[in-house]
Amino acid sequence: VAVIRVGGATEVEVREKKDRIDDAMNATRAAVAEGILPGGGVALLRAGRALKKLKGGNEDQQVGIAIVRKAITWPARQIAINAGL
């Protein structure tokens, strides 16, 4: 259990800081509950390489594998876009 004291020059500033702390705590709780994957999307790109070698049992499975391979590239792509690359 922890107590976080928030102060500020105005009531608006205090509320804003409290909201930021609440957001951080909720993100931390979600990470603990659901897990996190560090690496900025690199792990997903590596998983895509592993999926490239995977062969489905039929055409539908191959389509599914291709969809997942394409989808998991987007986190890293979005990071690059956000960075202006």
DSSP file (Angstrom, degrees, kcal/mol; ACC not computed):
  #  RESIDUE AA STRUCTURE BP1 BP2  ACC     N-H-->O    O-->H-N    N-H-->O    O-->H-N    TCO  KAPPA ALPHA  PHI   PSI    X-CA   Y-CA   Z-CA
    1    1 A V              0   0    0      0, 0.0     2,-0.3     0, 0.0     0, 0.0   0.000 360.0 360.0 360.0 137.9    0.0    0.0    0.0
    2    2 A A        -     0   0    0      2,-0.0     2,-0.5     0, 0.0     0, 0.0  -0.965 360.0-144.7-134.6 150.8    1.3    3.4   -0.9
    3    3 A V        -     0   0    0     -2,-0.3     2,-0.6     2,-0.0     0, 0.0  -0.974  13.8-165.0-115.2 125.2    0.1    7.0   -0.3
    4    4 A I        -     0   0    0     -2,-0.5     2,-0.5     2,-0.0    -2,-0.0  -0.948   5.5-157.4-112.4 120.3    0.8    9.5   -3.0
    5    5 A R        -     0   0    0     -2,-0.6     2,-0.5     2,-0.0    -2,-0.0  -0.836   7.1-162.3 -99.6 132.1    0.4   13.1   -2.1
    6    6 A V        +     0   0    0     -2,-0.5     2,-0.3     2,-0.0     8,-0.1  -0.942  12.1 173.7-118.0 131.9   -0.3   15.6   -4.8
    7    7 A G        +     0   0    0     -2,-0.5     2,-0.3     6,-0.1     3,-0.1  -0.889   3.0 160.1-131.5 164.2    0.2   19.3   -4.5
    8    8 A G        -     0   0    0     -2,-0.3     6,-0.1     1,-0.1    -2,-0.0  -0.977  49.4-102.6-172.7 168.7    0.0   22.2   -6.8
    9    9 A A  S    S+     0   0    0     -2,-0.3     2,-0.3     2,-0.0    -1,-0.1   0.804 103.6  24.1 -73.4 -30.2   -0.3   26.0   -7.1
   10   10 A T  S  > S-     0   0    0      1,-0.1     4,-2.0    -3,-0.1     5,-0.1  -0.877  80.6-112.6-132.6 164.8   -4.0   25.8   -8.1
   11   11 A E  H  > S+     0   0    0     -2,-0.3     4,-2.5     1,-0.2     5,-0.2   0.867 118.3  54.8 -63.2 -36.6   -6.9   23.4   -7.8
   12   12 A V  H  > S+     0   0    0      2,-0.2     4,-2.4     1,-0.2    -1,-0.2   0.917 107.5  49.3 -63.4 -44.0   -6.8   22.8  -11.6
   13   13 A E  H  > S+     0   0    0      2,-0.2     4,-2.3     1,-0.2    -2,-0.2   0.899 111.1  49.7 -62.7 -41.6   -3.1   21.9  -11.4
   14   14 A V  H  X S+     0   0    0     -4,-2.0     4,-2.5     2,-0.2    -2,-0.2   0.927 111.5  48.6 -63.7 -45.3   -3.8   19.4   -8.5
   15   15 A R  H  X S+     0   0    0     -4,-2.5     4,-2.5     1,-0.2    -2,-0.2   0.900 110.8  51.0 -61.4 -41.5   -6.6   17.8  -10.5
   16   16 A E  H  X S+     0   0    0     -4,-2.4     4,-2.1     2,-0.2    -1,-0.2   0.919 111.4  47.0 -63.1 -44.1   -4.5   17.5  -13.6
   17   17 A K  H  X S+     0   0    0     -4,-2.3     4,-2.3     2,-0.2    -2,-0.2   0.905 111.4  51.5 -64.4 -41.1   -1.7   15.8  -11.6
   18   18 A K  H  X S+     0   0    0     -4,-2.5     4,-2.8     1,-0.2    -2,-0.2   0.912 108.8  51.3 -61.2 -42.2   -4.1   13.5   -9.9
   19   19 A D  H  X S+     0   0    0     -4,-2.5     4,-2.5     2,-0.2    -1,-0.2   0.905 109.6  49.8 -62.2 -41.5   -5.5   12.5  -13.3
   20   20 A R  H  X S+     0   0    0     -4,-2.1     4,-2.4     2,-0.2    -1,-0.2   0.904 111.7  48.3 -63.1 -41.4   -2.0   11.7  -14.6
   21   21 A I  H  X S+     0   0    0     -4,-2.3     4,-2.6     2,-0.2    -2,-0.2   0.918 110.9  50.7 -65.6 -42.8   -1.3    9.6  -11.5
   22   22 A D  H  X S+     0   0    0     -4,-2.8     4,-2.5     2,-0.2    -2,-0.2   0.917 110.5  49.8 -59.7 -43.5   -4.6    7.8  -12.0
   23   23 A D  H  X S+     0   0    0     -4,-2.5     4,-2.4     2,-0.2    -2,-0.2   0.921 111.7  48.3 -61.0 -44.4   -3.8    7.1  -15.6
   24   24 A A  H  X S+     0   0    0     -4,-2.4     4,-2.2     1,-0.2    -2,-0.2   0.900 112.0  49.0 -63.8 -41.1   -0.3    5.8  -14.7
   25   25 A M  H  X S+     0   0    0     -4,-2.6     4,-2.6     2,-0.2    -1,-0.2   0.902 111.4  49.3 -66.6 -40.1   -1.8    3.5  -12.0
   26   26 A N  H  X S+     0   0    0     -4,-2.5     4,-2.4     2,-0.2    -2,-0.2   0.898 111.1  49.8 -65.5 -39.6   -4.4    2.2  -14.4
   27   27 A A  H  X S+     0   0    0     -4,-2.4     4,-2.3     2,-0.2    -2,-0.2   0.899 111.5  49.3 -64.2 -40.0   -1.8    1.5  -17.0
   28   28 A T  H  X S+     0   0    0     -4,-2.2     4,-2.4     2,-0.2    -2,-0.2   0.923 110.6  49.6 -65.2 -44.3    0.4   -0.3  -14.4
   29   29 A R  H  X S+     0   0    0     -4,-2.6     4,-2.6     1,-0.2    -2,-0.2   0.918 111.5  49.3 -60.4 -43.2   -2.6   -2.4  -13.2
   30   30 A A  H  X S+     0   0    0     -4,-2.4     4,-3.1     1,-0.2     5,-0.4   0.904 110.3  50.7 -63.6 -41.2   -3.4   -3.4  -16.8
   31   31 A A  H  X S+     0   0    0     -4,-2.3     4,-2.0     1,-0.2    -1,-0.2   0.900 112.4  46.8 -63.5 -40.4    0.2   -4.3  -17.5
   32   32 A V  H  < S+     0   0    0     -4,-2.4    -2,-0.2     2,-0.2    -1,-0.2   0.913 118.3  41.8 -66.9 -42.2    0.3   -6.5  -14.3
   33   33 A A  H  < S+     0   0    0     -4,-2.6    -2,-0.2    -5,-0.2    -1,-0.2   0.895 131.0  22.9 -72.9 -40.9   -3.0   -8.2  -15.2
   34   34 A E  H  < S-     0   0    0     -4,-3.1    -3,-0.2    -5,-0.2    -2,-0.2   0.601 106.3-120.9-105.9 -14.7   -2.5   -8.6  -19.0
   35   35 A G     <  -     0   0    0     -4,-2.0     2,-0.3    -5,-0.4    -1,-0.1  -0.006  18.8-115.1  90.3 159.4    1.3   -8.6  -19.3
   36   36 A I        -     0   0    0     -4,-0.1    -5,-0.0    -2,-0.0     0, 0.0  -0.922   8.1-148.3-131.1 157.3    3.6   -6.4  -21.2
   37   37 A L        -     0   0    0     -2,-0.3     4,-0.3     0, 0.0     3,-0.3  -0.897  19.1-156.2-128.5 100.4    5.9   -7.0  -24.1
   38   38 A P        +     0   0    0      0, 0.0     5,-0.3     0, 0.0     3,-0.0  -0.301  59.6  74.5 -72.5 160.2    9.0   -4.7  -24.1
   39   39 A G  S >  S-     0   0    0      3,-0.1     3,-1.7     1,-0.1     5,-0.0   0.487  97.2 -97.9 119.5   5.0   10.9   -3.9  -27.2
   40   40 A G  T 3  S-     0   0    0     -3,-0.3    39,-0.1     1,-0.3    -1,-0.1   0.848  88.3 -45.5  59.1  37.5    8.8   -1.5  -29.2
   41   41 A G  T 3> S+     0   0    0     -4,-0.3     4,-1.9    38,-0.1    35,-0.3   0.356 109.9 115.9  90.3  -7.0    7.3   -4.0  -31.6
   42   42 A V  H <> S+     0   0    0     -3,-1.7     4,-2.4     1,-0.2     5,-0.2   0.899  73.9  54.8 -63.9 -40.6   10.6   -5.9  -32.3
   43   43 A A  H  > S+     0   0    0     -5,-0.3     4,-2.1     1,-0.2    -1,-0.2   0.884 107.9  50.3 -60.5 -37.6    9.3   -9.1  -30.6
   44   44 A L  H  > S+     0   0    0      2,-0.2     4,-2.0     1,-0.2    -1,-0.2   0.888 108.2  51.9 -68.6 -37.9    6.3   -9.0  -32.9
   45   45 A L  H  X S+     0   0    0     -4,-1.9     4,-1.5     2,-0.2    -2,-0.2   0.909 110.7  48.7 -62.9 -40.7    8.6   -8.6  -36.0
   46   46 A R  H  X S+     0   0    0     -4,-2.4     4,-1.8     1,-0.2    -2,-0.2   0.885 108.5  53.3 -65.8 -38.1   10.6  -11.6  -34.9
   47   47 A A  H  X S+     0   0    0     -4,-2.1     4,-2.4     1,-0.2    -1,-0.2   0.873 104.4  57.1 -63.2 -35.7    7.4  -13.5  -34.4
   48   48 A G  H  X S+     0   0    0     -4,-2.0     4,-1.4     1,-0.2    -1,-0.2   0.880 103.9  51.9 -61.9 -38.5    6.5  -12.6  -37.9
   49   49 A R  H  X S+     0   0    0     -4,-1.5     4,-0.8     1,-0.2    -1,-0.2   0.898 109.8  49.3 -64.2 -39.5    9.7  -14.2  -39.2
   50   50 A A  H >X S+     0   0    0     -4,-1.8     3,-0.8     1,-0.2     4,-0.6   0.889 108.7  52.9 -66.2 -38.1    8.8  -17.4  -37.3
   51   51 A L  H >< S+     0   0    0     -4,-2.4     3,-0.7     1,-0.2    -1,-0.2   0.788  96.4  68.4 -67.1 -26.3    5.3  -17.4  -38.8
   52   52 A K  H 3< S+     0   0    0     -4,-1.4    -1,-0.2     1,-0.3    -2,-0.2   0.851 102.0  46.5 -60.2 -33.4    6.9  -17.1  -42.2
   53   53 A K  H << S+     0   0    0     -4,-0.8    -1,-0.3    -3,-0.8     2,-0.3   0.645  92.1 102.4 -82.1 -15.9    8.2  -20.7  -41.7
   54   54 A L    <<  -     0   0    0     -3,-0.7     2,-0.5    -4,-0.6    11,-0.0  -0.509  57.1-158.3 -75.8 132.6    4.8  -21.9  -40.4
   55   55 A K        -     0   0    0     -2,-0.3     2,-0.1    10,-0.0    -2,-0.1  -0.951  10.8-138.3-113.3 124.9    2.7  -23.9  -42.9
   56   56 A G        -     0   0    0     -2,-0.5     6,-0.0     2,-0.1     3,-0.0  -0.330  19.0-119.7 -75.0 161.7   -1.0  -24.3  -42.3
   57   57 A G  S    S+     0   0    0     -2,-0.1     2,-0.3     2,-0.0    -1,-0.1   0.683  91.6   4.6 -76.3 -18.2   -2.8  -27.5  -42.8
   58   58 A N  S  > S-     0   0    0      1,-0.1     4,-2.0     0, 0.0     5,-0.1  -0.904  88.9 -85.3-153.6-179.8   -5.1  -26.0  -45.5
   59   59 A E  H  > S+     0   0    0     -2,-0.3     4,-2.3     1,-0.2     5,-0.2   0.879 122.3  55.1 -63.8 -39.3   -5.6  -22.8  -47.5
   60   60 A D  H  > S+     0   0    0      1,-0.2     4,-2.3     2,-0.2    -1,-0.2   0.905 108.5  48.5 -61.2 -41.5   -7.8  -21.2  -44.8
   61   61 A Q  H  > S+     0   0    0      2,-0.2     4,-2.6     1,-0.2    -1,-0.2   0.889 109.4  52.8 -66.0 -38.3   -5.0  -21.7  -42.2
   62   62 A Q  H  X S+     0   0    0     -4,-2.0     4,-2.3     2,-0.2    -2,-0.2   0.904 109.1  49.5 -62.5 -40.8   -2.5  -20.2  -44.6
   63   63 A V  H  X S+     0   0    0     -4,-2.3     4,-2.3     2,-0.2    -2,-0.2   0.923 110.9  50.4 -63.2 -43.7   -4.7  -17.1  -45.1
   64   64 A G  H  X S+     0   0    0     -4,-2.3     4,-2.4     1,-0.2    -2,-0.2   0.908 109.8  49.7 -60.2 -43.6   -5.0  -16.8  -41.3
   65   65 A I  H  X S+     0   0    0     -4,-2.6     4,-2.7     1,-0.2    -1,-0.2   0.915 110.8  50.2 -61.9 -43.2   -1.3  -17.0  -40.9
   66   66 A A  H  X S+     0   0    0     -4,-2.3     4,-2.2     2,-0.2    -2,-0.2   0.894 109.7  50.8 -63.2 -40.0   -0.8  -14.3  -43.6
   67   67 A I  H  X S+     0   0    0     -4,-2.3     4,-2.5     2,-0.2    -2,-0.2   0.931 112.3  45.9 -63.6 -45.6   -3.3  -12.0  -41.9
   68   68 A V  H  X S+     0   0    0     -4,-2.4     4,-2.4     2,-0.2    -2,-0.2   0.919 110.7  53.6 -64.4 -43.1   -1.6  -12.4  -38.5
   69   69 A R  H  < S+     0   0    0     -4,-2.7     4,-0.4     1,-0.2    -1,-0.2   0.913 112.7  44.0 -57.6 -43.2    1.9  -11.8  -40.1
   70   70 A K  H >< S+     0   0    0     -4,-2.2     3,-1.1     1,-0.2     4,-0.5   0.917 112.8  51.8 -68.1 -42.6    0.7   -8.6  -41.7
   71   71 A A  H >< S+     0   0    0     -4,-2.5     3,-1.3     1,-0.2    -2,-0.2   0.873 103.7  56.2 -64.0 -38.5   -1.1   -7.4  -38.5
   72   72 A I  T 3< S+     0   0    0     -4,-2.4     4,-0.4     1,-0.3    -1,-0.2   0.568  96.9  64.8 -77.4  -5.0    1.8   -7.9  -36.2
   73   73 A T  T <> S+     0   0    0     -3,-1.1     4,-2.0    -4,-0.4    -1,-0.3   0.701  85.2  77.4 -81.4 -18.7    4.0   -5.6  -38.3
   74   74 A W  H <> S+     0   0    0     -3,-1.3     4,-3.0    -4,-0.5     5,-0.3   0.827  82.8  58.8 -69.1 -34.3    1.9   -2.6  -37.6
   75   75 A P  H  > S+     0   0    0      0, 0.0     4,-2.0     0, 0.0    -1,-0.2   0.952 112.1  42.0 -58.1 -45.4    3.0   -1.7  -34.1
   76   76 A A  H  > S+     0   0    0     -4,-0.4     4,-2.2   -35,-0.3    -2,-0.2   0.891 114.5  52.0 -67.4 -38.3    6.6   -1.3  -35.3
   77   77 A R  H  X S+     0   0    0     -4,-2.0     4,-2.6     2,-0.2    -1,-0.2   0.923 109.5  49.1 -61.7 -43.5    5.4    0.5  -38.4
   78   78 A Q  H  X S+     0   0    0     -4,-3.0     4,-2.9     1,-0.2    -1,-0.2   0.885 108.7  53.0 -65.8 -37.7    3.4    3.0  -36.3
   79   79 A I  H  X S+     0   0    0     -4,-2.0     4,-1.6    -5,-0.3    -1,-0.2   0.926 111.0  47.3 -60.7 -44.0    6.4    3.6  -34.1
   80   80 A A  H  <>S+     0   0    0     -4,-2.2     5,-2.8     2,-0.2     4,-0.4   0.907 112.3  49.4 -64.3 -42.0    8.5    4.4  -37.1
   81   81 A I  H ><5S+     0   0    0     -4,-2.6     3,-1.5     1,-0.2    -2,-0.2   0.931 110.4  50.4 -61.9 -45.6    5.7    6.7  -38.5
   82   82 A N  H 3<5S+     0   0    0     -4,-2.9    -1,-0.2     1,-0.3    -2,-0.2   0.814 108.1  53.8 -62.7 -29.7    5.4    8.5  -35.2
   83   83 A A  T 3<5S-     0   0    0     -4,-1.6    -1,-0.3    -5,-0.2    -2,-0.2   0.514 119.5-111.9 -82.4  -4.5    9.2    9.0  -35.2
   84   84 A G  T < 5       0   0    0     -3,-1.5    -3,-0.2    -4,-0.4    -2,-0.1   0.696 360.0 360.0  83.9  19.2    9.0   10.6  -38.6
   85   85 A L      <       0   0    0     -5,-2.8    -4,-0.2    -6,-0.2    -5,-0.1   0.443 360.0 360.0 -91.5 360.0   10.8    7.8  -40.4
